[in-house]
Amino acid sequence: MAAEKKSKTDVAARLEAKKQTQYCSNCGKKVEVVLSVSPSGKKRMRRLCCESG
């Protein structure tokens, strides 16, 4: 009755999604995700595309 043990996250699906490049819906450029840290120490993931240029 014991079913096969499955991972909580589908690793194959995550790798597949990572391979696909994301493009901005506004400018059409490739989206870069950057970790920015504020002076107070708060970390935030930012998507750069239209903002950077």
Contact map, one row per residue, 1 for C-alpha under 8 A:
11100000000000000000000000000000000000000000000000000
11110000000000000000000000000000000000000000000000000
11111000000000000000000000000000000000000000000000000
01111100000000000000000000000000000000000000000000000
00111110000000000000000000000000000000000000000000000
00011111000000000000000000000000000000000000000000000
00001111111000000000000000000000000000000000000000000
00000111110000000000000000000000000000000000000000000
00000011111000000000000000000000000000000000000000000
00000011111111000000000000000000000000000000000000000
00000010111111100000000000000000000000000000000000000
00000000011111110000000000000000000000000000000000000
00000000011111111000000000000000000000000000000000000
00000000011111111100000000000000000000000000000000000
00000000001111111110000000000000000000000000000000000
00000000000111111111000000000000000000000000000000000
00000000000011111111000000000000000000000000000000000
00000000000001111111100000000000000000000000000000000
00000000000000111111100000000000000000000000000000000
00000000000000011111110000000000000000000000000000000
00000000000000000111111000000110000000000000000000000
00000000000000000001111100000110000000000000000000000
00000000000000000000111110011110000000000000000000000
00000000000000000000011111111110000000000000000011000
00000000000000000000001111110000000000000000000000000
00000000000000000000000111110000000000000000000001000
00000000000000000000000111111000000000000000000011000
00000000000000000000001111111100000000000000000000000
00000000000000000000001100111110000000000000000011000
00000000000000000000111100011111000000000000000010000
00000000000000000000111100001111100000000000001110000
00000000000000000000000000000111110000000000001110000
00000000000000000000000000000011111000000000111100000
00000000000000000000000000000001111100000000111100000
00000000000000000000000000000000111110000011110000000
00000000000000000000000000000000011111000011110000000
00000000000000000000000000000000001111111111000000000
00000000000000000000000000000000000111111110000000000
00000000000000000000000000000000000011111100000000000
00000000000000000000000000000000000011111100000000000
00000000000000000000000000000000000011111110000000000
00000000000000000000000000000000000011111111000000000
00000000000000000000000000000000001111001111100000000
00000000000000000000000000000000001110000111110000000
00000000000000000000000000000000111100000011111000000
00000000000000000000000000000000111100000001111100000
00000000000000000000000000000011110000000000111110000
00000000000000000000000000000011110000000000011111110
00000000000000000000000100101111000000000000001111111
00000000000000000000000101101000000000000000000111111
00000000000000000000000000000000000000000000000111111
00000000000000000000000000000000000000000000000111111
00000000000000000000000000000000000000000000000011111
